[in-house]
Amino acid sequence: MKYVFTFLLTFFVISAFAQQQEPARKRLIQFSGIITDVDSNRVVPYVTVTNMNTREQRSANYKGYFSFVAHPGDTIDYTAVGFTKAQVIIPEDLKEEKYTALVKMKAEIIYLPTVRVYPWATVEEFTKDFLSMKIADDDVEIARKNLSSKSIGGMMVTLQRDAGEISGLNWRLNHDRALNKNMVQTNPLLNPFAWGKLMQQIFSGDKTRKEDEN
């Protein structure tokens, strides 16, 4: 009987000690939320959601929504291309079986170094192109070419006449046409030269008649 009592006492002590050493199991909750941009409040789609305690990874949908099972006190990381990493810690003193969070992520600005692209593969090619390069004309040379006789002659042939030139040309043509019309008048009575010749003939006839009478 003494040995049985000792055995039972040892069993209960070992069981109590094992229960004390076994960690308390955390309860499960439903963790949900939406991920948005902190500046524009637009949703950030397809963000990678990682539970740092269990190393489980999930992805938010195209609307930035996520929902999965977690434990109170878990640390959740959010990573996405073009955004700085965000982190949310689920409170341990939750009273309900669900927890909702609005996660804000900030856009990450990455400044890339300046890249200069040269069309020459070697220094020799650059030297060859540089020596054969044609230097552009300066303002004085451009003005000299524009005022040359060849340039002005070409503009006189190709450029259209403006309204003033057309009006002056029409006036000169009408004036010349009027003068030529008077010069080629067919009616002798309207021609002043014909009247002069007629008067000369009359005076000559009168003079001849007087000479015959004498």
SULMOLIN-V849361 format. One record per run of one state. SS is the DSSP state (@ for helix, = for strand, . for the rest). FROM is the first residue (numbers start at 1). TO is the last residue. If there is no record, write none. Layout:
ss->SS from->FROM to->TO
ss->SS from->FROM to->TO
This chain:
ss->. from->1 to->1
ss->@ from->2 to->21
ss->. from->22 to->27
ss->= from->28 to->37
ss->. from->38 to->42
ss->= from->43 to->43
ss->. from->44 to->47
ss->= from->48 to->51
ss->. from->52 to->55
ss->= from->56 to->59
ss->. from->60 to->64
ss->= from->65 to->71
ss->. from->72 to->74
ss->= from->75 to->80
ss->. from->81 to->82
ss->= from->83 to->89
ss->. from->90 to->97
ss->= from->98 to->105
ss->. from->106 to->106
ss->= from->107 to->107
ss->. from->108 to->122
ss->@ from->123 to->131
ss->. from->132 to->138
ss->@ from->139 to->146
ss->. from->147 to->148
ss->@ from->149 to->158
ss->. from->159 to->162
ss->@ from->163 to->183
ss->. from->184 to->187
ss->@ from->188 to->190
ss->. from->191 to->191
ss->@ from->192 to->213
ss->. from->214 to->214
